[in-house]
Amino acid sequence: MLERIREGSQGPWAIGILALVILSFIFAGVGSYVNSSSSVAAASVNGEEISSTELEQAYENERARMESQFGDAFATLASDTAYLQNFRQGVLDRLISEKLLDQAAVDLGLRVSDAQIKEAIVGMQEFQVDGKFDNDRYLIILRQAGFQPNNFRDYMRVDMIRRQLSSSLMGSEFALEQEASNAYAIQQQTRDIKFVTVPKASFEEQVEVTQEQIDNYYQSNIDLFDTEQKVSVAYVELKLEDLMADIQVSDDELKEFYQQNSSAYRTEEERQVSHILLESAEEDSSIATEAEEILTKLKAGSDFSDLAKELSSDTFSAENGGDLGWFGKGIMDPAFEEAAYSLENVNDLSSVIKSAFGYHIIKLTDVKPEQVTSFEDVKEDIIAEVKTAKAEDEFYEVTQRLAEVAFEVPDNLNEVAELAGKPITKSELFSRNEAPQNLSNPNILSSVFSVELIEDAVNSEVIEVANNHIVILRVADYEPERTMAINEVSEQIQQTLSDQAAQQAAKDWAVEVKDLIANNENVDSKLSQLELTWESQQGVARSNTSLSQSIVQGVFAAAENHTKVVDLINGDISLVQVTKVIEAPTADETQLAALKSRLASTKAQLLFSGVVESLKAEADIEIYL
């Protein structure tokens, strides 16, 4: 397995990952002015921690992506606290898997070179203008995201190594022709059916639930009636945007910022060159001599484009007469770049230059001089940046003062609220697993359910919810966990037992009908007792959405002329009979090819998931939240 991963990481799948690197979550920003001591680890993977801040950022990024993609549909789901808890757990599971993959990549010795990272950055559409890499846009986007170029290259390296591992695994799977044919035959088969639904409501009057049954159910399932401890929280919340409205900036400050960051508003000189490459990773005197001979021909008047097409080892650029297009500093091989930038005039030729790729002869074909964006053109952007920076400074100072006040006056939040200029908000009682969305942050939950805040009734420390977003809180009310008394849940138990008994009675009746059918007896009169009739449907496919999925699954679990009893999700029972099995038509080559591709993809995903699960099984994983 390890050898296959190593081999795969060097193949075409590994090269293909460069196009997949995206900026989807860097715009959440990096770093924070607040380094709260209340921050806790969310999980530990083989001794390496995943911080709660990292979890919160990943959660917010994924939530923003889902909201952007699904809009109101996701907002409806997000209103369910239980759904959001599962959603957050899914994000944590992903972070754990990524940490395991990173560790596996290190163990396997996977690497990404600086040249590969440069190539990936240059190819990213986010940094391009009119289809070409734009260094000015690159620096602006990084600055807006809170990255320095070195930080971003480190981020890219981690991401690309992780993708090397996943793509080397997923690129190794395939599907056979016979597998695709069999899958097609199963998927495209349809069935003619008839069915009848037996409502559990028809049997509810026959059901009687005794007090003894209620008592027995209560005692046998007493854990179901344990409540969780609950708290009501009073809190003061402060965000960076709360301070922005009062921030003022002067023209002098704006101009000073412009001068200090002048490189961000300057597009460095770019050059367009053509080259002839004689490939050789090592020093080779014979190849160097051959390159000198070509240079002599060029100086004697031979056409550069013709010789590049005929002799250059760089076949891609050779097709265009050796043209490499436009580039700035820091992109090309250092020796190549130095030679290209030393040429003074268009059409000048370099001497023979040795790089890591071989021996080059370079011709300067055009120059784009350095360009500077004027202060007036970027003034509005600078206003936003300077205001944000000043607000962050003030946010940091206010946060420190709030931390002091919350500690010095621990029995209320009045002075905290006055200093922050924000009201004190009080929540309803909630449990750890049913926290309101705005209080579901792991740091908040860890604090509010701590012994210190519950028993000592003191203010919390400053809790960092996200970058430039803090909360200080205290427990306003507390309800300990307990087991509800039987009189509190008696009606609930009675309804549960009644539903179960009615459903079982309906099922028993349906089984009787099924047995009659198996004995070739007419069941119309028995169905009429409950005023039921058969319904028919032709050509039911596995993808059918007009019928209950329980019925569809029952249909394809039964043989022709057989009847099956099916439990429906609403508690009713259905009798399903397959009257005819209709085999799939013959698949054409296009359909089989598409199915082979899907099967291979499914196998690859299963393999990848299996590797991750194997890593999890062998790992020391601790989850703290």
Residue, then its C-alpha position, 0 to 999 in steps of 0.5 A: m500500500l505504501e509503495r503504491i501511494r509513493e508511486g501514485s504521488q508522482g504520477p499524472w493524478a498528482i500533477g492534476i491536483l494543482a488545478l484543484v487548489i482553491l482559496s475557499f476558506i482563506f478569506a476568513g482571515v488568519g490570526s487574532y488580536v485576542n489570545s484568550s486563556s479560555s481557549v481550549a483544544a477541541a481534539s487531539v490526534n496522536g498528540e497533535e491538537i486541533s484547537s477550538t479556534e481552528l474548529e470554529q473557523a472551519y465551522e464558520n467557513e463550511r457554514a458560509r459555503m453551505e449558505s451560499q450554495f443552498g440559501d434558504a434551504f440551509a437556513t431552514l436546516a440550520s434553525d434546528t439545534a440538533y442539526l447544527q450540533n451534527f453539522r459541527q461534529g461533521v466538521l470536527d471529523r473532517l479536521i481529524s481526518e485531515k490531521l491523520l492524512d497530514q501525519a500519514a503524508v509525513d510518514l510516507g515522505l511526500r513532498v512538494s517543491d517550491a517550483q510546484i508551488k510557484e506553478a500552482i500559484v501562477g495557474m490559479q484563476e483568483f490571481q489572474v487578470d485576462g487569463k494571466f498571472d497578475n502579481d499586484r492582484y496576488l498581493i492584494i488578495l493575500r493582504q485582504a485575507g491576512f496572509q503574507p506570501n510566505n504564509f500562503r506558500d506554507y498553506m499551499r504546501v500543506d494542501m498540495i501534499r494532502r492532495q497528493l496522498s488522496s489523489s494517489l489513492m483515488g487514481s488507482e481504482f478501476a471497474l471491469e466491463q462485466e461489473a458495469s454490465n451487471a450494475y446496469a442490469i440491476q439499476q435499470q430493471t423495473r417492476d410492475i406492482k400492486f400494493v395496499t396500505v394498512p393504517k395503524a389507526s384502524f387498530e387503535e380502538q382495539v388497543e388498551v394500555t394498562q398502568e402496569q405496562i406504563d410502569n414496566y416501560y418506565q422502569s425498563n427505559i428509565d435512562l430515556f427520562d434523564t434530563e441534562q443539566k441546563v443553564s441560562v446565560a447572561y452575556v455581553e457580546l462585542k464584535l469588531e464591527d461594533l467599533m467601526a462606526d466611530i473610527q475616524v481617519s485623516d488624509d495624513e494617515l491614509k497617505e502614510f499607509y500608502q507610502q508604507n505599503s507602496s509595493a502593494y500598489r506597484t506592478e513590478e516590471e514584467r518581461q516577455v522572452s523566447h528561449i531555446l532549451l537543450e535539456s540537461a539536469e547535470e553539467d554536460s560539456s557536449i550539450a553546452t558546446e551544442a548550445e554555443e553553436i546555436l548561439t553563434k548561428l543566431k548572432a550570424g542572423s539565423d531566425f530565432s523562431d525557426l531554430a527554437k521550433e527545430l532544436s528546443s527541448d521545450t516542445f510546448s514553447a517551441e511550437n510558438g517559436g520559443d515564446l514563454g509569455w510574460f513573467g515577473k521576478g520570483i517566477m522563473d529559475p533564478a539563473f534564468e531570471e537573472a539572465a532575462y532581466s540583464l538583457e537591456n534592449v528588445n531582441d538582445l540575446s543572452s549568453v548560454i545559461k545553465s539552469a536546473f532544466g538545462y542550457h538556455i539561449i534567451k531572447l528579450t521580445d518585450v518589456k512592461p515597465e513598472q506601473v504604480t497605482s495612484f493614491e487617489d485610485v486606491k484611496e477608498d480601499i485604503i480608508a477601509e484598511v486603515k479604519t479596520a486596523k485602527a478598530e482592531d487596535e481599539f478592539y484589542e485595548v477594549t478587550q484587555r480592559l473588559a477582561e480586567v473589569a470582569f475579573e475585578v467585579p465578578d458578581n455581575l456584568n453591569e460594568v462590563a456592559e457599560l465599558a463595551g457599550k453593549p446591552i446584557t442579553k439573557s438566554e433561555l435555559f438550555s442543555r449542552n446539546e441544545a444550545p442556541q446557535n449564537l451560544s454553541n461555540p465550544n469555548i462558550l459551552s466549555s465555560v458555561f458548564s464549568v464548575e467554576l461558573i455554576e457553583d461560584a457564580v462568577n463572570s467568565e474570562v474573555i471568550e474568543v468566539a471567532n476573530n475579533h468577536i468576543v463574549i463575557l458571560r455568567v450563569a444566570d440560572y441553573e437546573p441540574e440533571r435529574t430523572m423525571a418522575i413517572n407522573e411527568v412522562s406517563e402520557q408520553i409513555q402511554q402514547t408510545l405504547s399505544d402506537q407500538a401496539a396499534q402498529q403491531a396489530a396492523k402488521d399481524w393483520a397484514v401477515e395474515v393477508k400475506d399468508l392467505i395470498a401465499n395459499n392462493e386464497n382470495v383476500d378481497s373480502k378481508l381487505s373490504q373489512l377495513e375498506l382497503t383496495w389494491e393500488s397498481q403501478q407499472g414500471v417502478a424503478r429503483s429511483n422512483t420518488s412517487l412511492s414511499q422508499s420503504i415500499v420501493q425497497g420492499v419491491f426490489a427485495a421480493a421475487e416475482n409473484h411474491t408478497k412482502v410486508v413493509d413497515l412505513i416510516n409513519g407507523d402504517i404497514s404496506l402489503v406489496q406484491v411484485t406482479k412482473v419483473i421487467e429486465a433492463p434493455t441492453a446498454d450501449e457503449t456510451q452508457l457502459a463507459a459512463l457507468k464504469s467511470r462512476l463505479a471506479s469513482t465510487k471504488a476510489q471513494l470507498l478506498f480513500s474512506g477505508v484508508v482514513e478509517s484505518l488511520k483512525a482505528e490505529a490513532d490515539i484520538e481524544i475529543y474534548l468537546 
